Amino acid sequence: MKIGLRLLSYGVAVSSVAFAFIIARLLEIYLVTAPASLFLCAVMFSAWFGGGRPGLLSVLLSLLIFDYYFVNPIHSLAVEADEVPRIIIFALSACFVGLLSARQRGAAESLRCARDDLRTTVQELRRANETLQAENAERKRAEEALARSESYLAKAQRLSLTGSFGWNVASGEIFWSEETFRIYQYDRTTKPTMELAIRRTHPEDATFVKQAIERASQDGKDCDFEQRLLMPDGSVKYVHVVGHASRDASGGTGFVGAVMDVTAAKHAEMLLAGEKQLLEMIARGDSLDFILDTLCRVFEELSSDSLSSILLLDPSANCLRHGAAPNLPATYIEAIDGALIGPSAGSCGTAAYRAQPVIVPDIATDPLWVDYRDLALAHGLRACWSTPILSSEGRVLGTFATYYREPRSPAAHEQNVMEQITHLASIAVERKQAEEVLRERARLLDLTHDTIFVRDMSDVITYWNRGAEELYGWAREEAVGKVSHQFMQTVFPAPLVEINAELFRTDRWEGELQHTKRDGTQLVVASRWSLQRDDRGRPIAILETNNDVTERKYAEVERVRLGQRLRQAEKMEAVGRLAGGIAHDFNNVLSGILAYGDMLFEEAPSSSPLKRYAQNVLVAANRGRALVEQILAYSRSQRGRRAPTDIHSVVAETLELVRGSLPANIHLDTSAPTSPLVVIGDATQLHQVVMNLCSNAIQAVSGGGTLRVALAAAEIEAERTLSHGTLASGRYVCLTVEDSGTGMDEVTLARIFEPFFTTKDVGRGTGLGLSLVYAIVTDLAGAIDVSSAPAQGSTFAIYLPLADIAVAAAIEAESPLPRGHGERVLLVDDEESLAAATAEVLSRLGYQPVSFSDSHAALAAFEAAPGQFDVVLTDEVMPGITGTGLANVVRRHRPDLPIVLVSGYSGPLLTQQALAAGVSELLTKPLQSREIATTLARVLHRAA
């Protein structure tokens, strides 16, 4: 580029001189003379526009031309002598102008280069600025992500009850996460130190913990240990501490670790160990006093500072007798021994009278303790919770009570432990009572059914006593002379040759025989043979004494069967507790979904896709709600909706679904009466029973066969024992599901109702179908009879009590939602998101919600102005004060104030506590707008 410009400048120089030469020639032709200044102008032009060197070239060319014209005399063109100096001046001027032009052009070139450099620098600065802005944005995103991560971590730690810590051994500096402060119950503003951590350590663990910390700081190795914490309120926490050691650049030791609150797991482990120990004691037949004493000690170990007591009911005197109280004062035990039961007889007497739990948080103020208050306070007792011990038939056997020296209400885990303790106590007491009855019956049977007869060595009966007449039904004349073993159709436990060999060797034989009576019934006898000899020692007769042990044998079989049912029930109960805990948390999630889904459905225009989306959300949420109800079917705390239900229509609807998916190689055979068969139950649960039985039957005949489903009314005239349950006399509905499939052996048949037991391939069965069937049928007071054999198919017969009432008509349309009129609602729920959703629902229904996520704050607001609220809507399970605890306090200030209690896991115990606390209504999560609206309208109308 530069070379081209340079050539152009030289070309301009040559061209300008050539142009001046041409003009001079033309002037020479027409004017005779040409001015010399013409060449000088050309030189100046080329010098200025061409620069220094092209200018010099122009000067050189011009001088040659001057020489050509002015010096050489042969040319006609002449220049005056006085013009020569001027020409020289012009030439010098041209050189000067050329040099000036060259310098100016050099400066311009430098300026242009500087401008290019500046432009390049600006572009680089702009790119650098953009890069810096991008880095700042990335750093901001990273900081936001870090903040979110820290928030998620804090929430995760709170949910998992796991705190974190950091410890610099050299400086002693300690960092605690928010959850660690919460576990140790220190204020967040407190500076954490090792002394604060040790201060919370249980005195019995203090030495061990200090040694573990010192060893870790000296060795610089990881640490892992469990310890107990003694909280300011006297409660005990179990924590698991793990720490990872590391060294910094200077060689100093530091630890990063976690503190996990394992109190719940520890309590569950201790309760499980206690249950195992107690069941072993019951199975061994240990004394009842010892078992009850151990029960009390197990609870006292799980609930710190408690003093437990078991009182047994004396029905003849309608009073309670001392059973066990290992740590209560002896004078107090003596004073309450023999206390009468009644509607206002302290916690225990009232609980036995009501057959319901009685919780007294403060003996000093509760009216139930009017007659016993001074006695309890004199012994330093301030709180007493009592739960009745009930038999399997619901009879009161006694009470389990726990005392505290400070006023307090039970926590959720303490309620669960009390339920389990009373359950174990009922097993122990009922078993001892049954054993006493059995021993008494056996004694009476021995007296009334002893038989004695004599037979000769040919087995011919020679003597037949009155007891034998009564037992077998044959008179003496009919029996004497008969061959005994043929006469009574004896079935021996071993070959008769072996029995006789022992008899002749020892002169005695004992064993059990099976005989047939005159009426054809069979019985089992405990038989004793004694060989009679003459003076020479020769055998002459056999004296046989038989005691009827048929009932005892059947009782032993029944006891084994009951034991199996007990283990099955315990497994179902364990699954129920697990399912109930999961459903409780899931209900909280569904409550928010249903609340916002209702609002979105109402607000969305009818033609908008949002309307359809909201409806789909509600459908899915209600399916989740139905799933929770199915899960809670395993738990005793959640029963299906009880209403008259035509099981015939339920079976018909279910079979329509079955037919739609039935393989072509399976034939469905059905039979049912035309008239309705009504039972008291839940249609959804009954549908699950039929569907699960049919699904299992279809699986059994997958290779082809017949599925038979029959429904019929059955009349049970006398008590009948089935394979899984006992039916009292009465009218029943019998649902039979029979298949011609593979069948089951005895081992499989014994486990079919166990939770999670399945014979299906992995991934094809959960093992919960038949467990759910068992739970639903037994909850409806029914029984199941199962028969099966390998390669012979299976038959399930479900018996449910027949109800003599009509099925209620369905409601065709729902009425409009009742609305409020500005009533102020005190809303309490520790789940902030759920409280916000419920508050918005209440506002839309016409109420003025005042919501709190802290029960203490809610109580403070209420106590500051009790008259400003028209109704209370509170959750039950909350940290600090529970919903029933809040209701107790509110009732003392406002007895007329309606209170609605909400819980994700309801049950009989919570119902009784709610009633005792004065709760107007109890609702189960998740809630929809209609439930909230109708309930508030109902309780406010009732209060008005």
TIMARLO-97072 format. One record per residue (C-alpha): x, y, z. Coordinates in steps of 0.1 Angstrom, whole numbers, padded with zeros to 4 digits, always signed. Example, Ala and Ser with C-alpha at 12.3 -4.5 7.8 and 13.67 -1.06 7.14 Angstrom:
// residues 2
+0123-0045+0078+0137-0011+0071
// end
This chain:
// residues 944
+0000+0000+0000+0028+0024+0009+0048+0015-0022+0018+0023-0044+0014+0057-0027+0051+0065-0032+0050+0056-0069+0019+0078-0073+0037+0108-0057+0066+0104-0082+0042+0101-0110+0025+0133-0099+0060+0150-0100+0068+0139-0135+0033+0146-0147+0033+0182-0134+0066+0190-0151+0055+0173-0183+0023+0193-0182+0042+0226-0177+0065+0217-0206+0035+0211-0229+0020+0245-0219+0054+0261-0225+0056+0246-0260+0021+0258-0269+0029+0293-0257+0061+0292-0277+0041+0284-0308+0015+0311-0303+0031+0337-0280+0068+0333-0290+0079+0334-0253+0069+0314-0223+0072+0325-0187+0097+0306-0166+0073+0309-0136+0052+0282-0153+0078+0256-0146+0082+0269-0111+0045+0265-0104+0047+0229-0116+0077+0224-0093+0058+0239-0063+0027+0217-0070+0047+0185-0073+0068+0194-0042+0037+0201-0021+0016+0171-0032+0045+0147-0038+0066+0154-0008+0104+0161-0005+0119+0135-0029+0093+0139-0057+0098+0176-0053+0135+0173-0058+0128+0151-0089+0106+0180-0102+0134+0205-0096+0159+0183-0114+0136+0179-0144+0128+0216-0145+0165+0226-0145+0171+0202-0174+0144+0219-0192+0157+0253-0183+0191+0243-0195+0175+0231-0226+0157+0264-0232+0177+0291-0215+0214+0280-0218+0214+0262-0252+0213+0291-0278+0199+0269-0306+0164+0270-0291+0142+0299-0298+0127+0299-0263+0146+0326-0243+0145+0338-0207+0155+0371-0195+0187+0373-0174+0169+0389-0146+0146+0359-0143+0174+0336-0134+0176+0346-0097+0139+0343-0094+0141+0308-0109+0167+0299-0084+0146+0313-0055+0116+0294-0068+0136+0262-0070+0149+0267-0034+0113+0275-0024+0102+0243-0041+0127+0223-0021+0117+0240+0011+0080+0233+0004+0088+0197-0005+0106+0193+0028+0078+0210+0047+0053+0188+0029+0072+0157+0037+0074+0167+0074+0037+0175+0074+0030+0142+0057+0052+0124+0082+0034+0141+0111+0000+0131+0095+0013+0096+0091+0024+0095+0127-0010+0110+0138-0028+0084+0117-0007+0056+0132-0014+0070+0167-0051+0072+0159-0051+0036+0147-0032+0026+0179-0057+0045+0200-0086+0028+0182-0071-0006+0187-0065+0003+0224-0101+0015+0228-0114-0018+0212-0092-0038+0235-0104-0018+0265-0140-0023+0254-0134-0061+0251-0117-0060+0285-0147-0042+0299-0171-0067+0284-0150-0095+0298-0150-0079+0332-0187-0074+0331-0192-0110+0322-0169-0121+0350-0189-0098+0374-0222-0113+0362-0207-0148+0366-0194-0140+0401-0229-0126+0410-0245-0158+0397-0220-0178+0417-0227-0158+0448-0265-0162+0443-0260-0200+0438-0238-0201+0469-0265-0183+0489-0291-0207+0476-0269-0236+0483-0263-0224+0519-0301-0219+0523-0308-0254+0510-0281-0268+0533-0296-0250+0563-0331-0264+0554-0317-0299+0548-0298-0298+0581-0330-0287+0599-0351-0314+0583-0324-0341+0590-0316-0327+0625-0280-0325+0615-0258-0296+0623-0222-0289+0612-0192-0274+0630-0156-0263+0624-0129-0262+0650-0094-0248+0649-0075-0265+0676-0046-0240+0679-0068-0208+0681-0097-0225+0697-0120-0208+0672-0153-0228+0666-0180-0224+0640-0215-0237+0644-0242-0239+0618-0277-0227+0627-0289-0263+0633-0261-0269+0657-0272-0239+0678-0307-0254+0677-0296-0289+0688-0276-0275+0717-0304-0249+0724-0281-0219+0725-0291-0184+0711-0277-0177+0676-0259-0147+0689-0239-0167+0714-0202-0173+0705-0197-0210+0703-0169-0225+0725-0159-0260+0735-0170-0251+0771-0205-0244+0759-0207-0278+0742-0194-0296+0773-0218-0277+0795-0247-0294+0777-0231-0329+0780-0249-0353+0804-0229-0356+0836-0225-0393+0832-0210-0388+0797-0188-0357+0805-0156-0376+0813-0159-0397+0782-0166-0367+0759-0137-0347+0773-0113-0376+0768-0126-0380+0732-0120-0343+0725-0086-0343+0740-0075-0374+0722-0087-0360+0689-0069-0326+0694-0037-0343+0704-0036-0371+0678-0051-0350+0649-0073-0380+0639-0109-0384+0629-0134-0388+0658-0167-0406+0659-0188-0410+0691-0223-0408+0706-0232-0388+0737-0262-0376+0757-0271-0339+0761-0290-0327+0792-0312-0298+0781-0323-0269+0803-0358-0283+0806-0344-0316+0820-0350-0336+0788-0322-0358+0774-0310-0357+0738-0289-0383+0720-0264-0370+0695-0239-0386+0672-0208-0365+0666-0184-0371+0637-0153-0350+0629-0127-0351+0601-0092-0339+0609-0071-0319+0585-0039-0298+0586-0033-0263+0572-0002-0250+0555+0014-0241+0589+0009-0276+0602-0020-0267+0625-0049-0292+0631-0085-0284+0624-0117-0304+0624-0148-0303+0602-0177-0324+0613-0214-0329+0620-0237-0332+0650-0267-0354+0644-0297-0355+0667-0305-0392+0669-0329-0390+0698-0359-0403+0679-0339-0432+0665-0324-0440+0699-0358-0440+0715-0371-0463+0687-0341-0486+0692-0347-0486+0730-0384-0492+0726-0378-0521+0702-0353-0537+0726-0377-0532+0754-0405-0548+0734-0383-0577+0725-0374-0583+0761-0410-0580+0773-0423-0604+0746-0396-0629+0756-0407-0626+0792-0443-0631+0783-0434-0661+0761-0413-0676+0789-0442-0673+0813-0425-0650+0838-0445-0637+0867-0470-0609+0859-0455-0587+0887-0421-0589+0871-0434-0582+0836-0454-0552+0848-0424-0538+0867-0402-0541+0836-0429-0523+0815-0427-0494+0839-0390-0493+0839-0389-0494+0801-0411-0463+0799-0391-0444+0825-0359-0450+0806-0375-0436+0774-0391-0406+0792-0368-0388+0815-0380-0378+0850-0412-0399+0847-0426-0421+0875-0447-0449+0860-0475-0470+0876-0497-0499+0865-0530-0505+0883-0551-0536+0877-0589-0535+0877-0607-0555+0904-0641-0560+0888-0657-0574+0920-0649-0542+0940-0650-0518+0910-0616-0505+0921-0579-0504+0910-0553-0525+0927-0515-0520+0927-0497-0538+0899-0463-0522+0896-0447-0488+0904-0409-0493+0908-0401-0456+0917-0433-0440+0931-0432-0433+0968-0444-0463+0988-0468-0442+1009-0484-0429+0977-0487-0464+0963-0503-0476+0995-0528-0447+0996-0541-0452+0960-0543-0490+0962-0579-0499+0961-0591-0465+0948-0626-0467+0933-0631-0458+0896-0655-0431+0886-0660-0400+0864-0639-0378+0886-0614-0401+0903-0580-0387+0892-0564-0397+0860-0563-0435+0865-0598-0439+0880-0613-0417+0853-0594-0434+0825-0607-0468+0837-0642-0454+0841-0642-0439+0806-0621-0466+0789-0603-0436+0773-0569-0419+0779-0570-0390+0804-0542-0364+0802-0538-0341+0832-0510-0316+0825-0514-0300+0860-0528-0318+0890-0530-0285+0910-0557-0271+0887-0575-0300+0871-0610-0308+0886-0605-0345+0881-0581-0345+0910-0602-0327+0936-0603-0358+0959-0566-0367+0954-0550-0334+0948-0536-0329+0983-0522-0365+0983-0504-0360+0950-0490-0326+0958-0478-0338+0991-0456-0363+0973-0444-0337+0947-0465-0350+0918-0478-0323+0894-0488-0341+0861-0503-0374+0854-0512-0391+0821-0532-0423+0823-0542-0447+0795-0565-0477+0800-0552-0512+0795-0579-0529+0772-0584-0565+0764-0588-0577+0728-0625-0575+0733-0623-0539+0747-0627-0547+0784-0608-0526+0808-0580-0546+0825-0563-0518+0843-0545-0485+0837-0509-0474+0828-0500-0440+0842-0469-0418+0843-0463-0390+0867-0441-0359+0865-0429-0335+0892-0435-0305+0869-0466-0296+0849-0463-0308+0814-0482-0324+0784-0470-0355+0765-0449-0352+0734-0458-0372+0703-0432-0399+0708-0443-0402+0745-0478-0409+0734-0466-0435+0709-0446-0452+0737-0476-0451+0761-0498-0468+0734-0472-0495+0729-0466-0500+0766-0504-0504+0773-0506-0528+0743-0479-0550+0758-0495-0548+0792-0528-0560+0778-0511-0590+0762-0494-0599+0795-0525-0594+0817-0549-0611+0793-0525-0641+0788-0522-0646+0826-0559-0644+0830-0564-0669+0801-0538-0693+0817-0557-0692+0850-0590-0699+0833-0573-0728+0814-0559-0743+0845-0592-0741+0863-0609-0757+0833-0583-0784+0832-0588-0792+0869-0625-0794+0864-0621-0816+0833-0598-0839+0852-0625-0844+0879-0655-0849+0856-0641-0868+0827-0617-0893+0842-0623-0928+0828-0611-0961+0842-0616-0994+0826-0598-1028+0826-0590-1051+0797-0575-1085+0797-0544-1096+0777-0566-1102+0747-0577-1065+0748-0612-1074+0759-0629-1049+0783-0637-1065+0817-0645-1033+0837-0661-1000+0826-0666-0973+0853-0692-0945+0854-0667-0919+0842-0662-0940+0810-0700-0941+0806-0702-0903+0807-0672-0898+0785-0678-0923+0757-0716-0926+0759-0718-0964+0762-0733-0981+0792-0713-1007+0812-0733-1035+0797-0726-1023+0762-0688-1020+0767-0679-1050+0787-0668-1079+0765-0658-1057+0736-0623-1055+0721-0614-1020+0733-0593-1008+0704-0619-1019+0678-0647-1007+0700-0634-0972+0704-0615-0971+0670-0583-0962+0688-0556-0943+0668-0521-0948+0684-0492-0924+0683-0468-0952+0675-0471-0989+0663-0489-1010+0689-0460-1035+0690-0437-1008+0703-0462-0996+0728-0467-1031+0742-0430-1037+0743-0425-1006+0766-0455-1017+0787-0441-1052+0793-0407-1038+0800-0417-1010+0825-0452-1021+0835-0463-0985+0825-0471-0965+0794-0483-0930+0789-0493-0912+0758-0522-0896+0739-0548-0916+0720-0576-0907+0697-0609-0924+0704-0643-0923+0688-0674-0919+0710-0707-0935+0706-0721-0905+0687-0692-0906+0662-0673-0876+0675-0636-0879+0681-0617-0870+0712-0581-0870+0724-0573-0886+0758-0542-0886+0779-0540-0923+0785-0521-0941+0813-0517-0979+0811-0506-1000+0841-0498-1036+0837-0513-1059+0864-0495-1091+0873-0504-1121+0894-0484-1135+0923-0461-1152+0899-0455-1120+0879-0474-1131+0849-0494-1104+0831-0531-1107+0836-0547-1074+0828-0542-1038+0819-0556-1009+0839-0563-0979+0816-0571-0944+0829-0580-0918+0803-0585-0881+0808-0602-0861+0781-0577-0835+0769-0596-0826+0736-0603-0790+0748-0568-0786+0760-0554-0799+0727-0577-0776+0708-0567-0748+0731-0530-0754+0725-0537-0754+0687-0557-0722+0692-0530-0706+0713-0504-0713+0685-0528-0699+0660-0535-0668+0681-0497-0664+0686-0494-0664+0648-0522-0639+0645-0505-0618+0672-0473-0617+0653-0492-0608+0621-0510-0580+0639-0477-0567+0653-0462-0567+0618-0493-0549+0605-0491-0524+0633-0454-0517+0626-0462-0511+0589-0491-0489+0600-0469-0467+0622-0444-0463+0593-0472-0456+0568-0488-0431+0592-0456-0411+0596-0451-0409+0558-0487-0399+0552-0485-0372+0578-0457-0354+0560-0472-0360+0526-0505-0345+0537-0488-0312+0545-0475-0311+0509-0509-0320+0494-0526-0293+0515-0507-0265+0498-0513-0281+0463-0550-0284+0469-0553-0249+0484-0536-0231+0455-0552-0255+0430-0587-0245+0442-0578-0208+0440-0563-0212+0405-0594-0231+0393-0617-0204+0406-0597-0175+0391-0589-0190+0357-0614-0180+0329-0635-0208+0317-0621-0207+0282-0585-0205+0293-0562-0235+0292-0553-0226+0328-0588-0238+0338-0580-0272+0324-0545-0272+0339-0558-0263+0374-0585-0290+0371-0557-0316+0362-0537-0304+0392-0567-0309+0415-0574-0343+0400-0538-0354+0406-0537-0340+0441-0569-0358+0450-0554-0390+0436-0525-0384+0460-0550-0378+0488-0566-0412+0480-0532-0428+0480-0526-0413+0515-0559-0428+0526-0548-0462+0512-0515-0459+0531-0533-0450+0563-0555-0481+0559-0525-0499+0574-0527-0477+0605-0553-0480+0633-0554-0442+0633-0572-0439+0600-0604-0458+0593-0623-0457+0560-0656-0438+0557-0682-0460+0574-0715-0459+0556-0741-0485+0543-0726-0498+0511-0741-0523+0486-0712-0547+0481-0730-0562+0452-0726-0530+0432-0689-0527+0443-0681-0562+0431-0700-0556+0398-0680-0524+0391-0647-0541+0400-0654-0570+0377-0661-0547+0348-0626-0534+0352-0612-0569+0355-0630-0580+0323-0613-0552+0304-0578-0565+0311-0586-0602+0314-0564-0624+0291-0583-0645+0265-0571-0678+0280-0588-0670+0314-0625-0676+0318-0644-0654+0344-0674-0671+0361-0696-0649+0384-0726-0654+0405-0745-0631+0428-0780-0625+0441-0802-0599+0425-0811-0581+0458-0786-0557+0474-0762-0570+0501-0755-0541+0524-0724-0539+0547-0711-0510+0568-0679-0500+0552-0660-0478+0527-0667-0484+0490-0632-0476+0480-0617-0500+0505-0641-0528+0494-0631-0521+0458-0595-0526+0468-0603-0559+0485-0620-0573+0454-0594-0559+0430-0565-0573+0450-0580-0608+0453-0589-0609+0416-0554-0596+0406-0537-0624+0426-0561-0650+0411-0553-0638+0376-0516-0640+0383-0521-0676+0396-0539-0687+0364-0516-0668+0340-0512-0699+0319-0549-0703+0314-0578-0714+0336-0609-0702+0354-0616-0674+0378-0648-0677+0399-0662-0648+0419-0693-0654+0440-0713-0633+0463-0739-0646+0487-0755-0641+0521-0745-0666+0548-0761-0675+0581-0737-0685+0608-0756-0704+0636-0727-0709+0660-0693-0695+0665-0670-0706+0637-0632-0704+0635-0618-0697+0601-0582-0698+0590-0578-0660+0597-0604-0649+0622-0634-0661+0642-0670-0654+0633-0697-0650+0659-0732-0662+0652-0752-0640+0629-0758-0630+0592-0728-0623+0569-0720-0615+0533-0696-0641+0518-0674-0630+0489-0656-0660+0474-0627-0656+0449-0616-0690+0435-0590-0698+0409-0578-0730+0392-0542-0719+0392-0509-0731+0407-0520-0730+0444-0498-0726+0475-0480-0749+0498-0484-0747+0536-0453-0725+0540-0465-0699+0516-0501-0701+0529-0489-0693+0564-0472-0660+0552-0496-0646+0526-0509-0618+0548-0475-0607+0559-0465-0572+0547-0440-0572+0519-0442-0610+0514-0447-0619+0478-0442-0648+0455-0441-0627+0424-0410-0618+0404-0389-0588+0415-0406-0556+0403-0440-0572+0398-0453-0572+0433-0450-0551+0465-0463-0577+0489-0489-0552+0503-0520-0563+0484-0531-0591+0507-0519-0572+0538-0543-0544+0528-0571-0570+0523-0564-0584+0558-0563-0549+0574-0596-0538+0558-0615-0570+0565-0605-0572+0601-0612-0535+0606-0647-0541+0594-0652-0569+0620-0649-0596+0593-0628-0627+0589-0610-0646+0561-0610-0683+0552-0582-0694+0528-0577-0729+0514-0551-0739+0488-0529-0767+0477-0502-0770+0451-0516-0775+0416-0552-0774+0430-0559-0736+0429-0568-0713+0458-0600-0701+0474-0604-0669+0494-0637-0665+0513-0643-0630+0528-0670-0628+0555-0684-0593+0564-0713-0586+0588-0746-0581+0569-0764-0548+0577-0802-0546+0577-0803-0510+0565-0807-0493+0531-0779-0476+0512-0780-0438+0516-0789-0419+0484-0760-0400+0468-0760-0362+0468-0765-0350+0433-0749-0316+0434-0728-0297+0459-0742-0266+0474-0724-0233+0470-0695-0226+0494-0706-0209+0526-0688-0176+0530-0677-0156+0560-0686-0120+0569-0653-0106+0579-0648-0128+0610-0612-0128+0623-0595-0162+0622-0565-0170+0644-0545-0193+0620-0516-0213+0634-0494-0236+0614-0456-0241+0617-0454-0248+0579-0451-0212+0566-0460-0220+0530-0491-0239+0542-0501-0211+0565-0498-0186+0537-0519-0208+0514-0546-0213+0540-0547-0176+0548-0553-0168+0512-0581-0194+0510-0597-0178+0542-0594-0143+0526-0612-0155+0495-0639-0170+0516-0646-0137+0533-0627-0141+0565-0599-0120+0580-0570-0144+0587-0543-0135+0612-0516-0162+0606-0487-0173+0627-0460-0200+0621-0450-0200+0658-0475-0212+0683-0459-0192+0711-0463-0160+0691-0499-0169+0683-0506-0175+0720-0490-0142+0729-0512-0123+0703-0543-0140+0716-0536-0133+0753-0529-0097+0744-0564-0093+0730-0586-0124+0735-0617-0107+0722-0604-0098+0688-0607-0133+0673-0639-0151+0663-0625-0186+0656-0592-0205+0659-0578-0228+0632-0547-0245+0644-0524-0274+0634-0517-0301+0660-0481-0311+0655-0460-0280+0660-0427-0273+0679-0433-0257+0712-0470-0257+0720-0491-0283+0702-0526-0275+0688-0544-0292+0718-0521-0274+0742-0530-0241+0725-0567-0250+0727-0564-0257+0765-0550-0222+0771-0574-0205+0747-0604-0222+0765-0593-0207+0798-0596-0172+0783-0625-0177+0759-0647-0208+0767-0671-0198+0739-0645-0194+0712-0648-0221+0684-0616-0241+0679-0609-0262+0648-0579-0286+0651-0561-0298+0619-0538-0328+0618-0522-0349+0591-0523-0381+0612-0555-0385+0633-0565-0413+0656-0585-0422+0687-0560-0408+0711-0558-0375+0693-0596-0374+0691-0599-0379+0729-0572-0352+0736-0590-0328+0713-0623-0333+0730-0607-0329+0764-0591-0297+0753-0624-0283+0741-0618-0285+0704-0650-0279+0684-0641-0300+0653-0611-0321+0641-0601-0320+0605-0576-0343+0587-0551-0329+0562-0550-0323+0533-0579-0298+0533-0598-0283+0504-0616-0250+0503-0650-0267+0508-0640-0285+0539-0626-0253+0554-0657-0232+0544-0683-0257+0557-0665-0264+0589-0660-0227+0598-0696-0220+0589-0707-0249+0611-0687-0240+0642-0694-0202+0639-0732-0210+0635-0730-0233+0665-0712-0207+0686-0737-0181+0677
// end
